[in-house]
Amino acid sequence: MKDDYHFFATMSRMKYIQRWALMRSSRPENLSEHALEVAMIAHALCTLGNVRYGKQLNGERAALMAIYHDASEIITGDMPTPVKYYSTEIRDAYKHVEQIANEELLQQLPEDLRDIYAPVLKMQDEELVPYVKAADKLSAYIKCIEEERAGNTEFGSAAASTRRILEQQAETMPEIRDFMAEFLPSYGSTLDELLTRI
């Protein structure tokens, strides 16, 4: 009789992990929806890099890495950014906990699949990691935009600091600048506004 492997059942629990724990949100956001958004944006950033800047990035691989980029939070929970980066000691300790959590997740796969998923869970593609991280930051900024447009002032300082970081990153990654200029203005629009050309 074959063993039961729990990896995908565990992954399905991303929908129960709530983000922005320290913030009052007008609409809650879970890890599943965040992962999907980060995957779409990471793919878009790679596509912009390939089409406009002559790069040869694997957008599909970046999207896959983005889907799993916070998978360890199923075990650890979502650590709020101000806490996670409060000090070097806390940041390093949390990274270690994330590594342990990812190893635990890998053990939930059959042994012959672990080598396939390990580089994805551990974000081992050095060329694509900056694109996934930029997509993650863009997703956070989009959440701030949506909250502010809903009248929630709670996200004002988070929006300003996140935008500053993105603008700095855009100096060396023009794909971020392009995404922000061409796609961000639509976020927060109503469905009627988004579908005006249909």
N, C-alpha and C positions, 0 to 999 in steps of 0.2 A: 504494500500500500504506500502511495506517495505521501510525502509530508505536505502539510498545508503551508503556504507562504502568504504572509500578511502584508506585503509591501503595498500593493495597490489599494487594499482596504484601508491601510493606514494613510496613504496619500489622500484618499477620499475625505479624510477628516480635516483637510485644510479649510473646508467650509465652516468649521466650528471655531477657528482661530480668529478672534477679532483684532483688528489693527487700531492704532491710535488710542491706546488705553488711557492715556493721561489727558486726552482732549475731549471736550464736549462736541460731538458730531451731530449734524442735522440728519445724517443718514449713516448707519454703521457700514463698515467695509470689512469683508472677511478676506482671509489669505487666498482663497481660490480665485476670487474676482481680481485681486491684486496681481496674482501670478499670471492670469490671462492677459491683463493689460500690459504688464511688463514684457511678456512674450511678444505681443503684437508690436510694441514700441521698439524692442530690441531688433526684431526683424526689419522694421522700417528704417532704423538707423543704419543697419548693415546694407540695406538696399540703397539708401541714399549714398552711402560711401562707395558702393560699387558703381552705381549709375553716374554719379556726379564727380567722384574724386578718384576714379580709376583703381579702386581697391578690389581685392578679391576675397571678400569676407563670406563666410558660410552663415547666411542669415537663418537658415533652418536650424542649424546647430545652436546658434545664439538663442533662438526662440525656445528650443528644448531646454537649454541651460536655464533660461528665465523661468520656465514653468516650475522647475525644481529649486530655484535659487534660495528660497526661504523654507524648504521642506523640513529642515531641522526644527523649525518653530512648532511643528506638530508635537514635538517632545518638550522643547524648552519654553514654549509660549513666545509671544511677541514682546521683546524687550524694548521699551520706549527709547528712542534715539538719545534724549538728554541723559538717560541713565547709562545706556550702553557706552557712550563716549565721554562720560564724566571724568574718567581718568584712564591713563594707560593701563593700570593694573586691572580695572574692571573690563576694559575692551579686550585685553589679552586673555583674561579668564573666560570671558564669554565666547571668544573665538575657540578656545579649547573645548568648552562645553558643546559648541556647535559641531566641532569635529567628532566628538564622542557620539553625539546624536546621529550624525550622518553615518558613522560606522554601524550604529545600531540599526538604522534603516536598511543599510546594505545587507545586513545579516538576515533580513526578512525576504531576500530574494534567493532563488535557487543558485547554487554556487556557479553554475555555468553562465549566469547572467550578470554576476557582480562586476566583472571587469568592464562590461558595457556601460553600466550605470554609474560606476565609481567616478569616472572623470566628469560626468554631468553633475552629480550631486556635490562633488568637491570643487567644481568650477576650475578645472585644470587646463582649459584652453586659454592660454595667456593672451592671445590676440583678441579673443571675444569677450573676456571678462570686463574690460572697460565699457563695452557696448551694453552689456547686461546691467552693469552698475549705473550707467547713464540713464538707461531705460527705467530702472528702479527709482532714480531721483526724479525723472520726469513724471512718473506715476504719482509720486508723493506731491509734486508741485500741482498736478492736475487735481488731486484731492483737495489741496488748499484753494485752488481757483473755484472749484465747485462749491466748497463750503462758504467761501466769501460771497459768491453770487447768490447763495441761499440766505444771505444776511447774517451769517455766523462770523463774528469778529474774532472768535477764538483762534482762528488759523492765520491771523495777520502777520505775526512775527515769523511763523514757520514758512509762510509764503515768501516773505522778503529774504530770509536767509537761504532758502532752497533756490530761489531765483539767482541770488548772488553766486552760489556754488555752480549752478548750471552755466551761467555766463562766463565764469572762469574756465570751466571745462570746455566750453565752445571755442575758446581761443586755440586749442590744439585739436579739437574734434568738431569740424564745421558742420557735421551731420546734426549735431545738437542745435546749432543756430538755425539750420534750415527747418528742422522739425518745429522748433519754437515759433519761428516766423510764419510758417505755412499751415500748421495744424493746431497749435494751441489756441488761437483766437476763437475757434468754434466751440471749445469746451464751455459748458454752462449754457449753451444755446438751447432753446426749446426744440422739440421735434419738428414743429412747423417751420421754424427758422432753418433747421438743418436740411429739410426736404423741399425747400423753395424751388429747386430746379426740376423737380419731378412733376 
